[in-house]
């Protein structure tokens, strides 16, 4: 692999490549944003035919660049659904004249799309690759066919059933001693360890006595069985990408092209054939999509709880990479809106370098990928609340990068620690997960969608770090990122990351999706998802306030013209619950929640829970929506009475996940430290954003 050419040549190539490209609105910004243009031009080199990144049989892009069999790297041996979707998305933009480039012409893009869609339609009906119209999330290339991945575990029962007793038990024990498996569940399951000494040619040591050809063949068939794992999120990503591709092919300049018409028809048939799968994955009990279906094991994805019961997992959080695709799937297939409204939301605070405290929806792992998604496809930037929320998120990412001298954003990626790929890369302050974060391995790919939100600011980040970023650019596109501890490039490439950098910068996904939704009569349904709530004063008449303590210690609630006061003589934690008068609940979507409060004594962290009061959701373990206020991070003002006063302003996005709120409950204090408690609220109100 060639790491790249020297800096001046890279820069020259960047501008020459852009000169040969016509990237519509993106190209129009070339004079003002040469760094991003050079980076995108370099990313297009990943598609150069000489690099062989496309599987010739299927037309799918391979998973990534790296392929080293001795080191166990097989990224060119398989693909995955999100990568296929991004490839379809980009090819349709090229075919529609939105992404002309030196490597794939508009005509060639149509031809490549035809091959990809033939493969998808075939694989959708192939039981080795799909179930109920949904494809397995990983597809291996096996000659002209695609197959599911190798199983990660093997049941002891399968080995014993194949070879009988006592031979089956002896083989199982030998597999364990040879470290081909790591046993779990009291020895009833083995996690397969496919290392350098694994495989049919390595029946030595403990396994030597079972090295006859018949036993080797039968055992390897059991250990290396192929499975079909229909993952909800990856299928949703693919569905949304195909819809965006249809929208691109509906552009006036290509709409009447016979190949484009045929492709739109094939794409629509593919989407419709997914309907049974999405209906199957939708759980009416929780109103959410299940994580996925393991067709080989015959059960939904999940885990075993401490009592030994299997628990099914759900896609139950709003701020992750499936936010937009979930909105699309719900609209396209007419599924209950609970798939969105029952998603959990956590709001946390981040202090900017200039002292401002910004409250923001928190991605579960703190990852920019989860915060921003792989692209903006659901007209988010047309909604005033989402514009504020997304710009705040990009401001936070930019501030953290500058403060910690990172050339890009922390996001799920290869970390530069050997072959580690991890989701633990993220900003600690805005992470829900309590595990430590990795903060020294930023990656490039989320700069694309961030550029669509704040182009000037992202360009300045690139310019300030161009000495590092230019070192990441190779003749096959940019490396994953940069490890600031080792000061080395993270020498991996994944297809999704390279394409998302391009697609994010092009910023055509939302326009394409809008054309698709218009063609299906669904634009009104999308607009309804962004309906903002109305003005709500939680301190006003009609809202019942209840003061309480978890340990039943005594507190007093009093009301005066300025607001509400909760106080007690010996209190650890205290709470204040606002019971809303509307039986259907209130909406806190698409506006600003302002909370002004004062205290005579430190109260530490306060947690505000937005509660629908639906027992079924609580029993199902659906994630509660919460806002975390931390007075240690807020700037306090000392009032004339000697109290410390804080004002928190929380921008909330327009989403059904913030509707139907029946109670707003605040809990603060420290249960381990009892003492005087005196907390007053002079403002607790929600105001929707107006047009901007």
LINFENGI-V342840 format. One record per residue. SS is DSSP state (~ for helix, > for strand, _ for the rest). OMEGA is omega in degrees with one decimal (none if undefined). D_FIRST is the distance of its C-alpha to the first C-alpha in Angstrom with 2 decimals. Layout:
SS,OMEGA,D_FIRST
SS,OMEGA,D_FIRST
//
This chain:
_,-178.3,0.00
_,-176.0,3.74
_,178.9,6.29
_,-179.4,8.93
_,-175.5,12.06
_,-171.0,15.30
~,-178.9,17.73
~,179.7,20.23
~,178.2,17.86
~,-178.7,16.46
~,179.8,20.08
~,179.5,21.17
~,-179.1,18.61
~,-177.5,19.77
~,178.5,23.34
~,179.8,22.87
~,178.8,21.11
~,178.2,23.94
~,179.8,26.41
_,-177.4,25.22
_,175.1,25.53
_,-172.2,28.80
_,173.4,28.33
~,-176.3,32.07
~,178.4,33.23
~,-179.7,29.77
~,-179.2,29.53
~,-179.9,33.04
_,-172.3,31.92
_,-177.1,29.29
_,-178.4,31.63
_,-173.4,32.33
_,-176.9,28.90
~,-177.8,26.29
~,179.3,23.88
~,178.1,23.80
~,178.4,23.62
~,179.9,20.58
~,178.8,18.87
~,177.4,19.95
~,178.2,18.92
~,179.0,15.35
~,178.1,15.60
~,179.9,16.84
~,175.8,13.62
~,-176.3,12.49
~,-179.4,15.26
_,-176.3,14.41
~,-177.0,15.39
~,-176.8,12.63
~,174.9,10.23
_,-179.0,12.91
_,-180.0,13.45
>,174.5,17.17
_,-173.1,19.09
_,-177.0,21.17
_,-174.7,24.24
_,-172.5,24.84
_,178.1,23.09
_,169.0,21.86
>,178.3,18.53
_,-174.5,16.68
_,-178.7,16.77
>,-175.1,13.23
_,-166.6,9.52
_,177.7,9.29
>,178.7,10.51
>,-173.1,11.38
~,-179.4,14.95
~,-179.8,15.91
~,178.7,15.25
_,178.5,16.98
>,-172.8,14.34
>,-173.7,15.36
_,177.9,14.53
_,-179.3,14.22
_,-176.8,17.54
>,174.2,19.74
>,176.6,20.61
>,-166.4,23.30
~,-179.7,26.17
~,177.1,25.36
~,177.4,22.07
~,179.5,24.14
~,179.1,26.67
~,178.7,24.39
~,177.0,22.97
~,179.4,26.61
~,-177.6,27.54
~,178.8,25.00
~,179.4,25.76
~,175.7,29.43
~,178.0,29.01
~,-179.1,27.28
~,-178.2,30.08
_,177.3,32.68
_,179.9,31.48
_,-176.3,30.36
_,176.1,26.66
_,-175.8,26.32
_,-176.0,22.86
_,-168.3,21.21
_,-177.7,19.55
_,179.2,22.35
_,178.5,25.97
~,178.9,28.92
~,179.3,30.07
~,179.2,26.75
~,176.9,26.63
~,180.0,30.04
~,178.5,29.05
~,177.3,26.02
~,178.9,28.40
~,179.0,30.85
~,-179.6,28.47
~,-178.4,27.39
~,174.5,31.06
~,-179.6,32.15
~,-179.8,29.72
~,-179.3,30.89
~,176.8,34.50
~,-175.6,34.03
~,178.9,32.25
~,179.8,34.91
~,-176.5,37.48
_,-177.2,35.58
_,175.7,36.86
_,-174.5,33.68
_,-173.9,31.82
>,175.5,34.54
>,177.9,37.95
_,177.6,40.64
_,178.4,38.48
>,-178.8,35.74
>,170.9,32.34
_,-172.8,30.68
_,174.7,28.19
>,180.0,25.37
>,177.5,25.11
>,177.8,23.37
>,179.6,22.55
>,-175.0,24.91
_,-179.5,25.08
_,-174.0,27.11
>,172.2,28.15
>,-178.0,27.07
>,178.1,28.34
_,-178.5,28.77
_,173.7,26.87
>,178.3,28.00
_,178.4,30.96
_,-179.4,30.48
>,179.9,33.98
>,176.6,36.64
>,176.0,40.42
~,-177.8,42.50
~,-177.7,44.97
~,-179.7,42.62
~,-179.2,42.21
~,179.9,45.94
~,-178.0,46.92
~,-172.1,44.83
~,179.6,46.11
_,176.4,49.41
_,4.3,51.03
_,-173.7,50.80
~,-179.3,47.76
~,178.2,45.70
~,178.9,46.38
~,177.2,45.51
~,-179.8,42.11
~,179.6,41.51
~,178.4,42.43
~,176.7,40.24
~,179.9,37.20
~,-178.5,38.04
~,179.0,38.56
_,179.6,35.37
_,169.7,33.53
_,174.7,32.22
>,169.0,34.04
>,-173.2,35.28
>,176.8,38.73
>,177.1,40.09
_,178.7,43.34
_,175.5,45.52
_,-177.7,43.52
_,179.4,43.76
>,176.7,40.06
>,174.1,36.93
>,-173.5,33.46
>,179.9,31.10
_,-175.9,28.63
_,178.8,25.82
_,-176.8,24.32
_,-179.7,23.11
_,-179.1,26.79
_,174.2,27.59
_,-173.3,28.36
~,-178.5,30.74
~,-176.0,29.83
~,175.7,30.56
_,-178.5,34.26
_,177.5,35.30
~,-178.3,37.36
~,-176.6,39.25
~,-175.9,38.07
~,-177.3,39.01
~,-180.0,42.46
~,-171.7,40.93
_,176.7,38.58
_,-171.1,40.62
~,-177.5,38.79
~,-180.0,40.94
~,-179.9,40.44
~,-177.3,36.69
~,-177.3,36.26
~,-178.6,38.59
~,179.4,37.17
~,175.9,33.53
~,179.5,34.76
~,-177.1,36.32
~,-174.7,33.44
_,177.0,30.76
_,177.5,32.86
>,-178.3,31.30
_,176.0,32.68
_,-179.8,33.12
>,-179.2,32.90
>,-177.5,34.09
>,-178.2,33.08
~,-171.4,35.15
~,-178.7,32.72
~,175.6,29.81
~,177.8,32.34
~,175.7,33.92
~,179.9,30.64
~,-179.3,30.23
~,-179.6,33.89
~,179.3,33.75
~,179.5,30.71
~,176.6,32.56
~,177.8,35.64
~,178.1,33.75
~,176.0,32.42
~,178.5,36.03
~,177.6,37.03
~,-179.4,34.53
_,172.8,35.87
_,176.9,39.36
_,-175.7,38.82
_,-175.2,41.58
_,-178.8,39.36
_,-172.6,37.96
_,-175.2,40.53
_,176.2,42.51
_,-176.7,39.65
~,179.2,40.47
~,178.5,36.90
~,178.3,36.74
~,179.6,40.09
~,179.5,39.03
~,179.0,35.87
~,179.2,37.95
~,179.4,40.31
~,179.8,37.65
~,179.8,36.12
~,177.2,39.60
~,178.4,40.38
~,179.8,37.27
~,-177.8,38.32
~,179.5,41.86
~,176.1,40.86
_,-174.0,39.28
~,-178.6,42.71
~,-179.5,43.96
~,179.3,40.93
~,176.8,41.35
~,179.2,45.08
~,-177.6,44.48
~,179.2,42.18
>,-177.1,44.64
>,-177.6,46.92
_,-179.4,50.41
_,-179.2,51.46
_,-175.1,48.98
_,-176.8,48.36
>,172.3,44.60
>,172.1,41.74
>,-179.3,40.84
_,-177.7,37.23
>,-176.5,36.90
>,174.1,38.21
>,-175.3,37.14
_,-178.3,38.43
_,179.9,37.98
_,-179.7,40.06
_,178.9,42.34
>,177.0,42.27
>,177.0,40.96
_,177.8,38.22
>,-176.6,39.75
>,177.3,40.61
>,-179.1,43.50
_,-177.5,45.82
_,178.5,47.70
_,178.2,50.57
_,-180.0,48.41
_,178.2,48.53
>,179.7,45.60
>,179.8,44.86
>,178.5,43.16
_,-178.2,40.64
>,170.6,40.77
>,-164.0,38.72
_,-179.0,41.15
>,-173.9,39.64
_,-170.2,39.48
_,169.8,36.76
_,-173.2,33.61
_,-178.4,31.00
_,-176.1,33.50
~,179.8,36.22
~,178.4,35.96
~,177.3,35.21
~,175.4,38.21
~,-178.9,40.40
~,-177.2,39.30
~,179.7,39.87
~,179.9,43.25
~,-173.2,44.33
~,-174.5,43.05
_,176.2,44.71
_,-178.9,47.78
_,-176.6,47.22
_,-178.8,49.19
_,176.5,48.23
~,177.1,48.38
~,176.3,44.72
~,-173.8,44.23
~,-179.8,47.45
_,177.3,47.11
_,179.1,43.72
>,177.9,43.90
_,173.1,43.26
>,179.5,42.93
>,178.7,43.45
>,-175.0,42.53
>,177.2,42.79
>,178.3,40.45
>,179.7,41.83
_,179.9,40.20
_,-179.8,39.98
_,176.6,43.00
_,179.7,45.07
_,174.8,45.09
>,-178.3,44.91
>,173.0,43.13
>,-173.6,43.74
>,169.6,40.93
>,-173.3,40.14
_,171.1,38.02
_,-172.6,34.92
_,-179.3,35.23
_,-177.8,32.15
_,-172.2,32.29
_,174.9,29.04
~,177.4,28.61
~,179.1,27.26
~,-177.9,30.64
~,-171.9,32.64
~,-173.8,31.32
_,177.5,29.93
_,-180.0,27.06
_,179.2,29.34
_,-173.3,32.99
_,-172.2,34.50
_,174.8,38.12
_,-177.5,39.56
~,-174.4,39.32
~,174.0,39.44
~,179.0,42.70
_,-175.1,44.42
~,-178.6,45.73
~,179.1,45.22
~,175.9,41.63
~,179.7,40.87
~,-176.9,42.29
~,-177.9,40.55
~,176.5,37.07
~,176.0,37.52
~,179.4,38.67
~,178.6,35.60
~,176.8,33.29
~,179.0,35.55
~,179.3,35.19
~,179.8,31.39
~,-179.5,31.41
~,-179.9,34.06
~,179.3,32.32
~,-179.3,29.05
~,-176.9,31.05
~,-175.5,33.25
_,175.7,30.49
_,176.4,28.11
_,-180.0,25.43
_,-178.6,23.20
_,-173.6,23.37
>,175.3,25.26
_,-174.8,25.52
_,178.9,24.78
_,-172.9,23.87
>,166.8,20.16
>,-171.3,17.82
_,-173.5,19.48
_,175.1,17.05
_,-175.7,19.36
_,-178.0,17.38
_,-175.4,16.82
_,168.7,19.90
>,-170.5,20.36
>,172.4,23.78
_,-175.6,26.44
_,177.4,28.00
>,-178.6,26.36
_,179.6,29.19
_,-174.5,32.04
~,-174.5,34.69
~,-176.2,37.68
~,179.6,37.11
_,174.9,35.97
_,179.0,38.36
_,-176.8,36.78
_,180.0,38.43
_,179.2,35.55
_,179.0,33.74
_,169.6,30.83
>,-171.5,27.43
_,-176.8,27.49
_,-176.4,24.63
>,178.2,21.54
>,178.5,21.94
>,-169.5,19.71
_,-159.8,19.52
_,-178.6,20.51
_,174.3,24.27
~,179.8,24.51
~,-179.4,24.80
~,176.0,28.03
~,178.4,29.28
~,177.3,28.97
~,-177.5,31.20
~,-177.9,33.76
_,-172.3,33.72
~,-177.2,31.65
~,-176.9,33.08
~,177.7,32.56
~,176.6,28.91
~,179.2,28.32
~,176.0,29.99
~,178.7,27.78
~,-178.0,24.66
~,-178.6,26.38
~,-176.5,27.45
_,-174.0,23.95
~,178.4,21.97
~,177.1,20.98
~,-174.5,19.01
~,179.5,17.95
~,177.7,16.62
~,-179.8,14.20
~,-175.1,12.79
>,-177.1,12.14
>,178.4,8.84
_,176.0,8.79
_,177.4,8.70
>,-174.9,11.35
>,172.2,12.30
_,-176.8,11.36
_,-176.0,14.37
>,-171.3,16.33
>,176.0,17.36
>,-174.2,19.32
_,177.2,22.22
_,179.7,23.38
_,-176.7,20.37
_,179.9,19.41
>,173.5,15.74
>,171.9,13.43
>,-166.6,13.51
_,172.7,9.88
_,170.5,10.96
_,171.9,11.75
>,-175.0,14.93
~,-178.3,16.43
~,-176.5,19.78
~,179.2,18.67
~,-177.8,16.79
~,179.6,19.77
~,174.3,22.36
~,179.5,21.24
~,-174.7,21.88
~,178.3,25.01
~,180.0,26.48
~,176.9,26.29
~,175.4,27.76
_,178.2,30.54
_,-172.8,32.02
~,-177.0,32.26
~,177.0,35.73
~,-179.9,37.18
~,179.2,35.89
~,178.8,37.29
~,177.9,40.57
~,179.0,40.98
~,-178.5,40.39
~,175.2,42.88
~,-177.6,45.35
~,-179.9,45.17
~,-178.1,46.02
_,-175.1,48.71
_,-177.5,46.89
~,177.3,46.51
~,178.7,49.76
~,176.2,48.60
~,-180.0,45.50
~,-179.3,47.74
~,178.3,49.99
~,-179.3,47.23
_,179.6,47.16
_,-179.4,50.94
_,174.4,51.73
_,178.3,54.39
_,176.9,57.71
_,-179.2,59.19
>,177.1,59.93
>,-177.5,61.90
_,176.4,61.78
_,-174.7,64.62
_,179.3,66.76
_,177.3,69.63
_,177.5,68.95
_,-179.6,66.12
>,178.8,67.33
>,-179.5,66.06
>,174.8,66.28
>,-176.2,65.75
>,174.5,64.92
_,-179.9,63.57
_,-176.8,61.65
_,176.3,64.22
_,174.8,67.24
_,-169.4,68.23
_,170.7,70.41
_,-179.2,69.11
>,176.3,70.99
>,178.1,69.85
>,-178.7,71.74
>,173.8,71.44
>,-177.8,72.62
_,-178.0,72.20
_,-178.6,68.94
>,-177.4,67.23
>,178.2,66.93
>,175.3,67.32
>,-178.3,66.49
>,178.7,68.03
>,-174.9,69.21
>,-177.5,70.49
>,-172.0,68.40
>,171.2,65.18
_,175.1,61.67
>,175.6,59.86
>,-178.8,61.42
>,176.2,60.49
>,-178.6,61.60
>,175.3,61.29
>,179.1,61.94
>,-174.3,63.21
_,-172.4,62.78
_,-176.4,65.75
_,-178.0,64.01
_,179.9,63.91
_,179.9,60.73
_,-178.6,59.02
>,177.2,57.61
_,173.4,54.32
_,-177.0,52.38
_,169.8,49.67
_,179.4,48.60
>,-178.9,50.36
>,173.3,50.90
>,179.7,52.56
>,-179.0,54.47
>,175.9,55.84
>,-174.4,58.13
>,-177.8,59.48
>,-179.0,61.34
>,175.1,62.03
_,-178.3,64.21
_,-179.9,62.04
_,-179.9,58.25
_,176.9,57.04
_,-177.8,53.37
>,173.3,51.14
>,179.2,52.63
>,177.6,51.25
>,179.6,52.37
>,176.4,52.19
>,-165.5,52.47
>,174.8,54.27
_,-179.7,55.17
_,176.1,57.57
_,-176.3,56.58
~,-177.3,57.17
~,179.5,55.06
~,179.8,51.92
~,179.3,52.68
~,-179.6,53.38
_,178.6,50.09
_,178.1,48.24
_,-175.9,46.92
_,177.8,45.31
_,176.7,47.93
>,-173.1,47.29
>,173.1,47.78
>,-178.3,47.74
>,175.4,47.33
>,-179.3,49.47
>,-177.2,49.12
_,178.1,51.93
_,179.9,50.19
_,179.0,47.57
_,173.7,50.10
_,-176.9,52.04
_,173.0,55.68
>,179.2,58.73
>,-178.3,61.97
_,-179.6,64.85
_,-179.9,68.47
_,178.5,69.37
_,176.8,66.84
_,171.1,64.38
>,-177.2,60.63
>,179.6,59.50
>,173.2,56.03
>,177.7,54.84
>,175.5,51.76
>,-172.7,50.49
>,175.9,48.11
>,-178.2,46.47
>,-177.9,46.35
_,176.2,44.47
_,-179.0,46.37
_,175.1,45.73
~,179.6,48.05
~,179.4,46.77
~,178.4,49.11
_,177.6,52.16
_,-177.8,55.10
>,-179.4,55.45
_,177.9,58.86
>,171.7,58.67
>,-174.4,56.89
>,178.3,57.17
>,177.2,56.39
>,-179.3,56.34
>,-179.2,56.11
>,-177.8,57.26
_,-175.7,56.74
_,179.9,58.62
_,-176.2,58.69
_,179.8,60.43
_,179.3,63.73
>,178.3,65.74
>,-179.0,67.06
>,-179.0,65.12
>,-175.4,65.68
>,-179.1,63.27
>,176.4,64.18
>,176.0,62.49
>,174.8,63.53
>,174.5,60.86
>,-171.5,58.94
>,177.1,58.24
>,178.0,55.72
>,-179.6,55.58
>,174.1,53.39
_,171.3,51.24
_,177.1,52.86
_,179.9,51.15
_,none,48.85
//
